[in-house]
């Protein structure tokens, strides 16, 4: 079996910025266990696979792709340790591959996923994700060791939807956070830390050692929680955000009722062929 892998840096306009994703287009699904092994071998925060849906009438076997039907592709995301239910940067990277390399023939791509239908559009070089809005609610039932795991920083508030969202005092507190990843993994939570930004509306970092990713460089799914949180708090529908990882990432954000939009750029890094005998 031979598979083509594209590695794309997402939510950045410069090489080696944002979050690298491995994108593997498939004609049909391969075994789950094999997808997980490939993700472990890649050792990136996400490896994403997509296949044309039965009603899409698209082909990855040469020629331009013309989508049709309720969704064009089904999409799945794997960390080195587990499949997850939503990933922004790898979806952005998949759309980049379809638009710019595989010559998908429409301006909108529709992905069927474990989090429902995800629509992706492009405006010039910017790719826009339309994702569910996951407004987090106040959560006080967290493990007392959480503060220790995050370096005993002062919490403004703790919230939760899919992941824990912890508001800190300011951008400097987000930057200086030095987590104990062993303890975080033991607690089993994926954790977003966030605060108002100095030059953008909000900043964040994201930790997920429980699924094999100590710190994720750019996390679209976290912004499904961050956008409604900060939109309500600041009274703004449109916001700009930065993820303060070592690689850095920039998000254009918009709150739209039960959906959010997040826009970003991608940079192509490499194309390789995987041979599995």
Residue frames as qw, qx, qy, qz and C-alpha x, y, z in Angstrom:
[[0.000, 0.888, 0.460, 0.000, 0.00, 0.00, 0.00],
 [0.411, 0.104, 0.003, 0.906, 1.27, 3.46, -0.90],
 [0.114, -0.869, -0.464, 0.129, -0.14, 6.63, 0.66],
 [0.350, 0.534, -0.003, 0.770, 0.67, 10.26, -0.03],
 [0.441, -0.682, -0.406, 0.419, 1.34, 12.49, 2.97],
 [0.230, 0.705, 0.040, 0.670, 1.41, 16.28, 2.88],
 [0.474, -0.470, -0.446, 0.596, 2.82, 18.19, 5.84],
 [0.062, 0.721, 0.271, 0.635, 1.30, 21.65, 6.19],
 [0.249, -0.162, -0.479, 0.826, 1.93, 24.41, 8.76],
 [0.141, -0.675, -0.624, -0.367, -1.48, 25.82, 9.74],
 [0.289, -0.916, -0.274, 0.055, -2.58, 29.13, 11.26],
 [0.450, -0.606, 0.237, 0.612, 0.58, 30.86, 10.10],
 [0.586, 0.806, 0.004, -0.085, 1.98, 32.69, 7.09],
 [0.137, 0.769, -0.624, 0.018, 5.56, 31.60, 7.64],
 [0.819, 0.130, -0.559, 0.021, 7.27, 28.23, 7.40],
 [0.504, 0.000, -0.699, 0.508, 7.95, 26.57, 10.75],
 [0.243, -0.134, 0.340, -0.899, 5.22, 28.64, 12.41],
 [0.732, -0.093, -0.125, -0.664, 1.72, 27.65, 13.48],
 [0.705, -0.218, 0.631, -0.239, 0.92, 23.97, 13.88],
 [0.219, 0.349, -0.803, -0.430, 2.22, 21.25, 11.54],
 [0.792, 0.104, 0.421, -0.430, -0.35, 18.68, 10.42],
 [0.152, -0.173, 0.892, 0.388, 0.14, 15.50, 8.41],
 [0.642, 0.356, 0.118, -0.669, -2.61, 15.28, 5.78],
 [0.200, -0.132, 0.933, 0.268, -3.31, 11.89, 4.14],
 [0.640, 0.232, -0.114, -0.724, -6.03, 11.77, 1.45],
 [0.349, -0.044, 0.936, -0.002, -7.61, 8.33, 1.01],
 [0.379, -0.042, -0.622, -0.684, -9.87, 6.81, -1.63],
 [0.745, -0.425, -0.407, -0.314, -11.45, 4.63, 1.08],
 [0.513, -0.730, 0.342, -0.295, -10.93, 4.11, 4.78],
 [0.555, 0.303, -0.745, 0.210, -8.07, 1.97, 6.01],
 [0.654, -0.417, -0.610, 0.163, -8.06, 0.14, 9.37],
 [0.340, -0.913, -0.017, -0.225, -8.38, 2.34, 12.44],
 [0.797, -0.502, 0.160, 0.297, -5.37, 0.64, 13.99],
 [0.679, 0.253, 0.233, 0.649, -3.25, 1.48, 10.95],
 [0.073, 0.842, 0.133, 0.518, -4.30, 5.13, 11.03],
 [0.575, -0.814, 0.065, -0.041, -3.35, 5.26, 14.70],
 [0.829, -0.214, 0.213, 0.471, 0.05, 3.66, 14.00],
 [0.486, 0.549, 0.205, 0.649, 0.72, 6.16, 11.22],
 [0.204, -0.907, -0.060, -0.364, -0.17, 9.02, 13.57],
 [0.747, -0.623, 0.145, 0.183, 2.19, 7.64, 16.21],
 [0.771, 0.096, 0.243, 0.581, 4.95, 7.27, 13.62],
 [0.264, 0.748, 0.166, 0.587, 4.46, 10.86, 12.42],
 [0.509, -0.398, -0.436, 0.627, 4.55, 12.09, 16.04],
 [0.012, -0.301, -0.099, -0.948, 2.82, 15.36, 15.18],
 [0.310, 0.074, 0.546, -0.775, -0.04, 16.70, 17.27],
 [0.716, 0.367, 0.381, -0.456, -2.44, 15.59, 14.51],
 [0.089, -0.110, 0.819, 0.556, -2.51, 13.31, 11.49],
 [0.554, 0.375, 0.286, -0.686, -5.70, 13.78, 9.49],
 [0.214, 0.072, 0.891, 0.395, -7.31, 11.41, 6.99],
 [0.505, 0.406, 0.220, -0.729, -10.20, 12.16, 4.66],
 [0.286, 0.132, 0.879, 0.358, -12.13, 10.20, 2.04],
 [0.312, -0.077, -0.359, -0.876, -14.76, 11.24, -0.53],
 [0.509, 0.118, 0.639, -0.565, -18.27, 10.54, 0.75],
 [0.422, 0.239, 0.853, 0.193, -20.48, 8.17, -1.22],
 [0.321, 0.801, 0.504, -0.038, -22.73, 10.94, -2.51],
 [0.180, -0.775, 0.131, 0.592, -19.95, 13.43, -3.27],
 [0.764, 0.594, 0.214, 0.130, -19.03, 12.15, -6.75],
 [0.067, 0.904, -0.421, -0.036, -15.43, 13.25, -6.27],
 [0.967, 0.079, -0.092, 0.225, -12.26, 11.29, -6.92],
 [0.370, -0.830, 0.342, 0.240, -8.74, 11.66, -5.62],
 [0.747, -0.012, 0.546, 0.379, -7.42, 9.72, -8.61],
 [0.329, 0.023, 0.451, 0.829, -6.36, 12.54, -10.90],
 [0.018, -0.585, -0.542, -0.603, -8.33, 15.40, -12.42],
 [0.157, -0.327, 0.231, -0.903, -10.06, 18.32, -10.76],
 [0.116, -0.297, -0.895, 0.311, -12.35, 17.51, -7.85],
 [0.307, -0.300, -0.221, -0.876, -15.94, 18.69, -8.04],
 [0.056, 0.097, 0.851, -0.514, -17.94, 18.20, -4.85],
 [0.486, -0.257, -0.383, -0.742, -21.69, 17.58, -4.68],
 [0.644, -0.356, -0.676, -0.033, -24.15, 16.37, -2.08],
 [0.543, -0.814, -0.180, -0.097, -24.57, 16.91, 1.67],
 [0.457, -0.767, 0.381, 0.241, -20.83, 16.57, 2.30],
 [0.574, 0.693, -0.421, -0.118, -17.83, 16.21, 0.06],
 [0.508, 0.345, -0.737, 0.283, -15.53, 14.27, 2.39],
 [0.783, -0.595, -0.172, -0.060, -15.51, 12.41, 5.69],
 [0.291, 0.687, -0.462, 0.479, -12.66, 13.45, 7.96],
 [0.836, -0.509, -0.195, 0.067, -10.95, 11.93, 11.02],
 [0.120, 0.821, -0.414, 0.374, -8.13, 13.18, 13.24],
 [0.911, -0.257, -0.262, 0.187, -5.56, 11.22, 15.26],
 [0.215, -0.865, 0.438, -0.117, -3.03, 12.36, 17.85],
 [0.308, 0.452, -0.835, 0.062, -0.08, 10.02, 18.49],
 [0.090, -0.068, 0.905, -0.411, -2.20, 8.28, 21.15],
 [0.281, 0.451, 0.773, -0.346, -5.89, 8.66, 20.30],
 [0.090, 0.487, 0.577, 0.650, -8.56, 9.66, 17.81],
 [0.003, -0.329, -0.410, 0.851, -10.26, 12.95, 18.73],
 [0.295, 0.640, 0.705, -0.084, -13.63, 14.43, 17.84],
 [0.278, 0.943, 0.173, 0.056, -12.56, 17.83, 16.45],
 [0.609, -0.340, 0.180, 0.693, -9.36, 19.44, 15.21],
 [0.266, 0.903, 0.125, -0.312, -9.09, 22.87, 13.65],
 [0.056, -0.741, 0.506, 0.438, -5.55, 23.15, 12.36],
 [0.355, -0.089, 0.880, 0.304, -5.61, 19.75, 10.61],
 [0.426, 0.671, 0.603, -0.073, -8.96, 20.63, 8.99],
 [0.140, 0.906, -0.129, -0.379, -7.45, 23.92, 7.82],
 [0.219, -0.508, 0.737, 0.387, -4.46, 21.98, 6.45],
 [0.474, 0.268, 0.830, 0.121, -6.75, 19.47, 4.70],
 [0.374, 0.843, 0.333, -0.197, -8.65, 22.30, 3.01],
 [0.025, -0.805, 0.417, 0.422, -5.34, 23.85, 1.93],
 [0.352, -0.190, 0.855, 0.329, -4.31, 20.56, 0.29],
 [0.438, 0.535, 0.722, 0.022, -7.67, 20.24, -1.47],
 [0.247, 0.919, 0.150, -0.269, -7.81, 23.84, -2.66],
 [0.034, 0.876, -0.398, -0.272, -4.16, 24.34, -3.60],
 [0.200, -0.423, 0.855, 0.223, -2.75, 20.91, -4.48],
 [0.328, 0.207, 0.919, 0.064, -5.63, 18.60, -5.43],
 [0.107, -0.019, -0.415, -0.903, -7.54, 21.33, -7.33],
 [0.107, 0.497, 0.814, -0.281, -10.91, 20.94, -5.62],
 [0.180, 0.371, 0.525, 0.744, -13.36, 22.71, -7.91],
 [0.253, -0.817, -0.448, -0.259, -15.58, 24.64, -5.47],
 [0.087, 0.608, -0.314, 0.724, -15.02, 27.56, -3.12],
 [0.596, -0.448, 0.385, -0.544, -16.58, 25.64, -0.23],
 [0.443, 0.147, -0.884, 0.031, -15.63, 22.20, 1.12],
 [0.716, -0.410, 0.089, -0.558, -18.02, 20.26, 3.34],
 [0.286, 0.283, -0.889, 0.221, -16.51, 17.70, 5.75],
 [0.791, -0.418, -0.262, -0.363, -18.58, 15.12, 7.62],
 [0.273, 0.412, -0.706, 0.508, -17.05, 14.56, 11.05],
 [0.422, -0.341, -0.789, 0.288, -17.72, 13.27, 14.57],
 [0.066, -0.413, -0.367, 0.831, -18.63, 16.89, 15.41],
 [0.443, 0.716, 0.426, -0.331, -21.12, 17.21, 12.56],
 [0.621, 0.625, 0.263, 0.393, -20.79, 18.93, 9.19],
 [0.383, -0.650, 0.091, 0.650, -17.84, 21.32, 8.99],
 [0.558, 0.767, 0.253, 0.190, -17.81, 23.82, 6.12],
 [0.519, -0.466, 0.207, 0.687, -14.61, 25.44, 4.93],
 [0.468, 0.850, 0.221, 0.096, -14.30, 28.39, 2.54],
 [0.613, -0.166, 0.093, 0.767, -11.49, 30.56, 1.26],
 [0.170, 0.973, 0.151, -0.051, -11.06, 34.27, 0.68],
 [0.265, 0.844, -0.455, 0.100, -7.78, 34.90, -1.09],
 [0.434, 0.364, -0.775, 0.282, -5.06, 33.26, 0.99],
 [0.330, -0.228, 0.626, -0.669, -7.23, 33.01, 4.11],
 [0.444, -0.182, -0.844, -0.241, -9.10, 29.77, 4.78],
 [0.429, -0.309, 0.289, -0.798, -12.18, 29.99, 7.02],
 [0.235, -0.127, -0.959, 0.098, -13.47, 27.17, 9.22],
 [0.550, -0.362, -0.076, -0.749, -17.12, 27.08, 10.27],
 [0.360, 0.044, -0.881, 0.304, -17.15, 25.13, 13.55],
 [0.482, -0.657, -0.569, -0.109, -19.58, 24.51, 16.42],
 [0.073, -0.642, 0.299, -0.703, -19.69, 27.13, 19.16],
 [0.696, -0.293, -0.628, 0.185, -18.96, 25.44, 22.48],
 [0.176, -0.743, 0.182, -0.619, -19.63, 28.04, 25.16],
 [0.493, 0.002, -0.767, 0.411, -17.95, 26.84, 28.37],
 [0.524, -0.726, -0.244, -0.372, -19.79, 27.07, 31.68],
 [0.221, -0.697, 0.529, -0.430, -18.41, 27.83, 35.14],
 [0.886, -0.026, -0.463, 0.013, -16.82, 24.68, 36.55],
 [0.289, -0.742, 0.450, -0.403, -15.77, 24.43, 40.20],
 [0.933, -0.233, 0.240, -0.137, -15.51, 20.65, 40.48],
 [0.654, 0.609, -0.424, 0.146, -11.91, 20.45, 39.28],
 [0.864, -0.200, -0.311, 0.342, -9.13, 18.51, 40.97],
 [0.357, -0.920, 0.046, 0.154, -7.26, 20.55, 43.58],
 [0.683, -0.302, 0.387, 0.541, -3.98, 19.46, 41.98],
 [0.523, 0.710, 0.345, 0.322, -4.82, 21.44, 38.83],
 [0.063, -0.992, 0.108, -0.035, -3.37, 24.65, 40.28],
 [0.596, -0.564, 0.504, 0.268, -0.16, 22.82, 41.16],
 [0.732, 0.250, 0.532, 0.344, -0.01, 21.30, 37.66],
 [0.382, 0.808, 0.233, 0.384, -0.11, 24.81, 36.16],
 [0.498, 0.266, -0.263, 0.782, 2.56, 26.27, 38.43],
 [0.281, -0.582, -0.566, 0.511, 0.25, 27.74, 41.09],
 [0.068, 0.210, 0.237, 0.946, -0.81, 30.69, 38.93],
 [0.260, 0.285, 0.504, -0.773, -3.76, 32.76, 40.10],
 [0.111, 0.393, 0.833, 0.372, -7.00, 31.63, 38.44],
 [0.269, -0.007, 0.009, -0.963, -9.58, 34.27, 37.52],
 [0.770, 0.088, 0.247, -0.582, -12.09, 31.53, 36.72],
 [0.188, -0.162, 0.945, 0.211, -12.41, 27.91, 35.61],
 [0.677, 0.335, 0.031, -0.655, -14.89, 26.87, 32.91],
 [0.337, -0.151, 0.907, 0.203, -15.60, 23.72, 30.94],
 [0.763, 0.343, -0.104, -0.538, -17.21, 22.41, 27.77],
 [0.928, 0.221, -0.291, 0.065, -15.12, 19.69, 26.10],
 [0.641, 0.196, -0.397, 0.627, -11.93, 20.96, 27.72],
 [0.410, -0.709, -0.325, 0.472, -11.12, 22.92, 30.85],
 [0.317, 0.697, 0.092, 0.636, -10.78, 26.64, 30.13],
 [0.548, -0.579, -0.316, 0.515, -8.88, 28.60, 32.73],
 [0.190, 0.900, 0.077, 0.386, -8.87, 32.38, 32.65],
 [0.658, -0.226, -0.234, 0.679, -5.66, 33.93, 33.99],
 [0.169, -0.763, -0.220, 0.584, -4.93, 37.51, 35.02],
 [0.247, 0.849, -0.201, -0.421, -3.08, 38.72, 31.94],
 [0.787, 0.558, -0.261, -0.030, -1.00, 37.80, 28.90],
 [0.113, 0.661, -0.690, 0.271, 2.20, 37.63, 30.94],
 [0.631, -0.251, 0.636, -0.365, 0.68, 34.93, 33.16],
 [0.911, 0.353, 0.117, -0.176, -0.19, 32.86, 30.06],
 [0.539, 0.703, -0.448, 0.121, 3.36, 33.26, 28.74],
 [0.036, -0.593, 0.722, -0.355, 5.10, 32.29, 31.98],
 [0.886, -0.171, 0.218, -0.372, 2.95, 29.23, 32.72],
 [0.234, 0.493, -0.837, -0.022, 5.30, 26.25, 33.12],
 [0.860, -0.194, -0.052, -0.469, 3.08, 23.16, 33.41],
 [0.356, -0.335, 0.867, -0.095, 3.92, 19.89, 35.12],
 [0.598, 0.216, -0.506, -0.582, 2.94, 17.68, 32.19],
 [0.298, 0.025, -0.945, 0.129, 3.26, 14.46, 34.19],
 [0.135, 0.271, 0.679, -0.669, 0.71, 15.73, 36.70],
 [0.476, 0.325, -0.102, -0.811, -1.54, 17.13, 33.94],
 [0.483, 0.144, -0.787, -0.356, -1.54, 13.74, 32.22],
 [0.138, -0.129, -0.911, 0.368, -2.49, 12.08, 35.50],
 [0.292, 0.322, 0.402, -0.806, -5.44, 14.48, 35.87],
 [0.374, 0.312, 0.844, 0.224, -6.64, 13.42, 32.41],
 [0.255, 0.841, 0.353, -0.321, -7.92, 16.81, 31.28],
 [0.487, 0.419, 0.265, 0.719, -7.20, 18.81, 28.15],
 [0.286, -0.730, -0.313, 0.536, -6.54, 22.36, 29.36],
 [0.328, 0.695, 0.201, 0.608, -6.84, 25.80, 27.76],
 [0.351, -0.580, -0.282, 0.679, -5.32, 28.79, 29.55],
 [0.264, 0.641, 0.405, 0.596, -6.33, 32.24, 28.35],
 [0.252, -0.614, -0.286, 0.691, -6.27, 35.95, 29.17],
 [0.335, 0.918, 0.137, -0.163, -6.86, 39.32, 27.50],
 [0.768, 0.206, 0.153, 0.586, -4.16, 40.15, 24.97],
 [0.275, -0.581, 0.014, 0.766, -1.98, 43.22, 24.67],
 [0.090, 0.349, -0.448, -0.818, -2.25, 43.59, 20.87],
 [0.362, -0.177, -0.781, -0.476, -5.14, 41.16, 20.20],
 [0.611, -0.475, -0.085, -0.628, -8.42, 40.57, 22.00],
 [0.820, -0.454, 0.292, -0.191, -7.26, 37.37, 23.68],
 [0.303, 0.554, -0.776, -0.001, -4.33, 34.97, 23.94],
 [0.919, -0.226, 0.134, -0.293, -4.18, 31.30, 24.86],
 [0.128, 0.452, -0.881, -0.053, -2.14, 28.13, 25.22],
 [0.890, -0.047, -0.098, -0.444, -3.36, 24.53, 25.05],
 [0.094, -0.455, 0.872, -0.152, -2.09, 21.44, 26.89],
 [0.889, 0.026, -0.068, -0.452, -3.20, 17.86, 26.16],
 [0.015, 0.489, -0.870, 0.058, -0.69, 15.34, 27.56],
 [0.647, 0.029, 0.661, -0.380, -3.56, 12.92, 28.20],
 [0.824, 0.502, 0.240, -0.110, -3.76, 12.33, 24.41],
 [0.823, 0.036, 0.239, 0.514, -0.02, 12.51, 23.73],
 [0.338, 0.671, 0.113, 0.649, 0.37, 16.26, 23.06],
 [0.436, -0.366, -0.423, 0.705, 2.06, 18.18, 25.88],
 [0.101, 0.645, 0.139, -0.745, 1.55, 21.61, 24.28],
 [0.547, 0.551, 0.569, 0.272, -0.27, 22.07, 20.99],
 [0.336, -0.106, 0.145, 0.925, 1.14, 24.95, 18.91],
 [0.308, 0.057, -0.161, -0.936, -2.21, 26.07, 17.37],
 [0.092, 0.226, 0.953, -0.181, -5.57, 24.63, 18.37],
 [0.275, -0.213, -0.418, -0.839, -8.69, 25.36, 16.35],
 [0.517, -0.450, -0.715, -0.138, -10.96, 23.16, 18.51],
 [0.364, -0.367, -0.488, 0.704, -9.95, 25.16, 21.60],
 [0.043, 0.060, -0.090, -0.993, -11.17, 28.28, 19.82],
 [0.384, -0.419, -0.685, -0.456, -14.63, 26.69, 19.56],
 [0.496, -0.629, -0.528, 0.284, -14.68, 27.41, 23.30],
 [0.390, -0.292, -0.095, 0.868, -12.53, 30.54, 23.37],
 [0.020, 0.271, 0.392, 0.879, -14.49, 32.51, 20.77],
 [0.401, -0.659, -0.512, -0.379, -17.91, 32.35, 22.51],
 [0.595, -0.523, -0.381, 0.477, -16.22, 32.91, 25.89],
 [0.340, -0.257, 0.016, 0.905, -14.41, 36.09, 24.85],
 [0.043, -0.411, -0.513, -0.752, -17.15, 37.30, 22.52],
 [0.444, -0.724, -0.509, -0.140, -19.57, 37.44, 25.45],
 [0.583, -0.523, -0.239, 0.574, -16.99, 38.80, 27.88],
 [0.302, -0.217, 0.180, 0.911, -15.82, 41.61, 25.56],
 [0.387, 0.683, 0.391, -0.481, -19.11, 42.26, 23.78],
 [0.192, 0.596, -0.514, -0.586, -17.56, 41.72, 20.36],
 [0.913, 0.286, 0.202, -0.212, -18.55, 39.45, 17.49],
 [0.772, 0.547, -0.189, 0.261, -15.25, 39.74, 15.60],
 [0.548, -0.776, 0.298, 0.090, -11.95, 39.20, 17.40],
 [0.626, 0.579, -0.502, 0.146, -8.30, 38.48, 16.69],
 [0.813, -0.541, 0.201, -0.077, -6.39, 35.98, 18.83],
 [0.372, 0.637, -0.668, 0.097, -2.89, 34.65, 19.30],
 [0.951, -0.294, -0.097, 0.009, -1.82, 31.24, 20.60],
 [0.079, -0.889, 0.437, -0.111, 1.39, 31.83, 22.54],
 [0.967, -0.090, 0.158, 0.176, 3.18, 28.57, 21.80],
 [0.504, -0.485, 0.396, 0.595, 6.85, 28.54, 20.85],
 [0.387, 0.242, 0.648, 0.610, 5.87, 28.43, 17.15],
 [0.153, 0.344, 0.132, -0.917, 3.13, 31.05, 17.52],
 [0.130, 0.409, 0.827, 0.363, -0.23, 31.19, 15.72],
 [0.180, 0.161, 0.073, -0.968, -2.78, 33.80, 14.68],
 [0.115, 0.458, 0.880, 0.057, -6.57, 33.35, 14.46],
 [0.259, -0.118, -0.156, -0.946, -9.22, 35.58, 12.93],
 [0.023, -0.269, -0.920, 0.284, -12.40, 34.87, 14.90],
 [0.370, -0.177, -0.181, -0.894, -16.12, 35.51, 14.60],
 [0.214, 0.174, 0.856, -0.437, -19.00, 34.48, 16.85],
 [0.392, -0.014, -0.471, -0.790, -22.18, 33.57, 14.93],
 [0.792, -0.231, -0.031, -0.564, -24.83, 32.19, 17.27],
 [0.906, -0.266, 0.320, -0.084, -24.36, 28.44, 17.60],
 [0.859, 0.333, 0.062, 0.384, -21.40, 28.51, 15.19],
 [0.298, -0.807, 0.222, 0.458, -17.98, 30.16, 15.15],
 [0.738, 0.646, -0.049, 0.189, -15.73, 31.09, 12.27],
 [0.519, -0.699, 0.316, 0.378, -11.96, 31.06, 12.48],
 [0.682, 0.727, -0.060, 0.055, -9.67, 32.10, 9.69],
 [0.529, -0.656, 0.436, 0.317, -6.00, 31.46, 9.08],
 [0.509, 0.696, -0.452, -0.227, -3.26, 30.85, 6.57],
 [0.939, -0.158, 0.287, 0.102, -1.23, 27.75, 5.74],
 [0.156, 0.770, -0.574, -0.233, 2.25, 27.10, 4.41],
 [0.964, 0.197, -0.169, -0.061, 3.28, 23.97, 2.47],
 [0.422, -0.707, 0.565, 0.058, 6.26, 22.11, 3.95],
 [0.049, -0.374, 0.883, 0.279, 6.62, 18.74, 2.22],
 [0.870, 0.165, -0.073, -0.459, 5.07, 15.89, 0.28],
 [0.119, -0.425, 0.897, 0.005, 6.19, 12.30, 0.85],
 [0.770, 0.022, -0.476, -0.423, 5.08, 8.80, -0.05],
 [0.531, -0.378, 0.671, -0.353, 4.44, 6.18, 2.62],
 [0.624, 0.198, -0.701, -0.282, 4.93, 2.55, 1.66],
 [0.600, -0.303, 0.577, -0.463, 3.25, -0.03, 3.88],
 [0.449, 0.256, -0.810, -0.277, 3.97, -3.65, 2.99]]
